[in-house]
Amino acid sequence: MELTEQLQVELNRENLLEMYWLMLLSRRLDERAWVLHRQGKIAFHISAIGHEAAQIGAIFAIRRGQDWLLPYYRDLTMVLAMGLTPREFMLGLMGRQGEPSSGARQMPSHWSLKRAKVVSHSSPVATQTPHASGIGFAIKLRGDDAVVLTTIGEGSTSQGEWYEAVNWAAIHKLPVIFMIENNIYAISVRQDRQMAVPRVADKALGLGLPGVTVDGLDAIEVHRVVSEAVARARGGDGPTIVEATVHRMTPHSSDDDDRTYRPRAEMEALKAQDPLDLFRSRLMGEGLLTEKAEAEINERAKAEVEEAVAYATQAPYPDVSEATYPVFSGDRHHG
């Protein structure tokens, strides 16, 4: 479907330019994080590069700030769209005071943002999915019309928690969208060593709910598919599994050397299908973005990244007195 037709799916020029801005900001923050790691200024980074289109398409299909998001560690673009600031991202990377996800207790990119209904997740993968079903069950009991979007990598669908969560949601017709960002690799293990079916969405059949596979490099198509799943969930018809096929254009994390298991020719081929470039070209082709406007957006993104790095670099580390707050209940100063 051409973009002109797809604009009818509740996306206007303002929406599309905001989507591009957030994808670009995510990319520039991500790139800077890799540089900071190589400079020895941060200990760890896990990247969203190659996943941005799938994430932005999905997040624009929910009511930001009203619906719930339970992301996974690669969802930088999503959490920026939910309201995480570049400063807050950098505070998390550097483990500085004021970091909103865990008070600088957790690894970077283990997202939480209370003000936006973004719920924290754990380092063991798939644990956020039972939480998503639990929130969905509470929504149903209360008679609310909110929905829950939760995301995961394809390798994590091998975990028991994922099956239990999806099964529970299917039985009780809970308003949950289970989105899988399938980049083929679970760290170094290819998909064909993780599952016997060709698509993650095929697993939906055995769980009694719809499963849809969508091109995760196409933000507009992801938006359409997730919008349909959201409408289904909000209408009381239960959950959907959405599999977005994406590219992981980096190693798994800053601790990984993917040269040991990924052919270099494969990596070179991915560069020709960069979702940021594809979305930019599409907007320009439709006359929604000009070269001048794109250059201005790029400068704005660079400036915000530089300001965030400077801010986080000067921020203090948390005081030792904060170590148990809010792990234990009580006032910060009397816990």
C-alpha positions, -999 to +999 in steps of 0.1 A: +000+000+000+013+034-009+019+060+018-007+083+003-034+057+009-020+048+043-022+084+055-059+076+060-049+054+090-051+084+114-016+097+105-012+133+092+018+153+083+024+164+118+023+128+131+047+116+104+072+143+110+071+136+148+077+100+140+107+109+119+121+132+146+119+106+173+135+080+150+163+104+142+168+115+179+169+078+189+195+071+163+217+100+173+215+091+210+223+055+201+253+064+180+266+087+207+262+059+233+285+036+213+311+064+212+309+070+249+314+033+255+344+031+233+358+061+251+354+043+284+328+068+297+300+043+301+301+006+310+273-008+288+250-001+259+224-021+241+212-007+208+179+001+190+196+007+156+175-010+130+144-014+152+133+023+151+106+020+125+088-009+141+089+008+175+076+042+163+049+027+142+036+007+172+038+034+198+018+058+176-010+033+175-017+036+213-028+064+235+005+076+249+002+083+286-031+066+289-024+031+277+004+010+292+038+000+278+060-028+290+090-026+268+122-045+265+158-033+266+161-024+229+131+000+229+148+034+230+127+049+203+095+037+220+104+052+254+115+085+238+081+086+222+065+080+256+083+110+270+118+099+282+141+128+277+176+127+262+189+139+296+172+110+313+186+085+288+221+098+294+216+098+332+208+061+329+238+053+307+261+070+332+243+058+364+238+093+377+213+108+402+179+115+388+177+085+364+140+076+363+140+039+356+155+026+389+173+055+406+205+043+389+203+008+404+196-011+373+215-016+340+210+010+314+180+006+290+160-013+315+132+011+311+106+025+335+088+059+334+061+061+360+046+093+347+039+077+313+027+043+324+059+026+313+065-004+336+100-016+345+113-049+334+141-072+347+173-084+331+160-120+327+141-118+294+103-124+291+095-114+327+076-083+316+050-104+297+032-119+327+031-084+342+015-072+310-012-098+313-017-089+349-022-053+341-046-063+312-066-085+337-069-055+361-080-033+332-107-058+324-119-062+360-122-024+363-140-020+331-115+005+317-108+009+280-070+010+282-048-014+264-013-029+272+015-030+246+044-053+255+075-060+234+101-087+233+127-102+210+120-134+191+144-155+212+125-146+243+094-163+230+111-196+239+108-187+275+080-202+297+069-168+310+060-157+275+038-187+269+021-185+302+014-148+298+000-152+262-021-182+272-036-163+302-044-133+280-060-155+253-082-174+278-095-142+294-095-121+263-073-095+279-065-061+261-029-069+255-008-066+223+022-089+223+047-075+199+078-094+189+107-075+173+123-103+153+159-095+143+167-131+137+194-133+164+189-141+201+223-127+209+243-151+187+217-178+182+198-177+149+160-181+148+161-215+132+179-228+164+152-212+186+119-224+169+107-250+144+081-226+128+091-201+101+074-172+119+069-163+155+033-153+146+027-190+137+028-197+175-005-178+179-025-207+163-017-230+192-026-204+217-060-195+202-054-159+192-045-140+160-009-137+148+003-112+122+037-108+107+046-073+094+076-056+078+092-039+107+112-016+084+080+000+073+067+023+101+034+030+084+026-006+079+035-014+115+012+014+126-017-001+106-012-036+119-008-025+156-038-001+152-059-030+142-047-051+172-053-021+195-089-017+182-094-054+187-081-053+223-100-021+232-132-036+218-131-066+241-119-092+215-087-100+233-049-101+225-030-103+193+006-114+185+023-090+162+057-100+148+077-071+133+106-083+112+135-059+118+173-056+114+198-056+143+224-034+127+248-037+156+262-064+179+238-076+205+253-052+230+286-034+237+298-067+253+293-087+221+315-093+191+291-103+163+320-110+139+322-144+155+288-155+142+275-131+116+289-129+080+302-095+071+283-097+038+251-100+058+259-068+077+267-049+046+234-059+031+215-045+061+229-010+055+210-008+022+178-014+042+183+011+070+147+019+083+157+056+091+168+061+055+138+043+041+114+065+061+133+097+052+131+088+015+095+080+017+086+113+034+107+133+009+091+114-020+056+124-007+067+161-003+063+159+035+100+165+042+125+188+024+163+187+024+164+219+043+139+207+070+158+175+073+191+193+078+175+215+105+161+184+123+195+168+122+211+198+138+184+199+164+190+163+172+228+167+175+223+197+198+200+178+221+224+149+223+253+172+231+233+190+258+222+157+273+258+143+275+270+176+291+242+175+316+246+139+326+284+142+328+281+169+354+253+152+374+263+136+407+262+099+415+234+089+439+242+093+475+248+061+495+218+070+516+195+064+486+206+027+482+176+012+499+150+038+486+125+029+473+133-008+477+118-006+511+087+015+518+090+047+537+100+083+531+133+089+513+147+106+543+134+083+570+137+048+553 
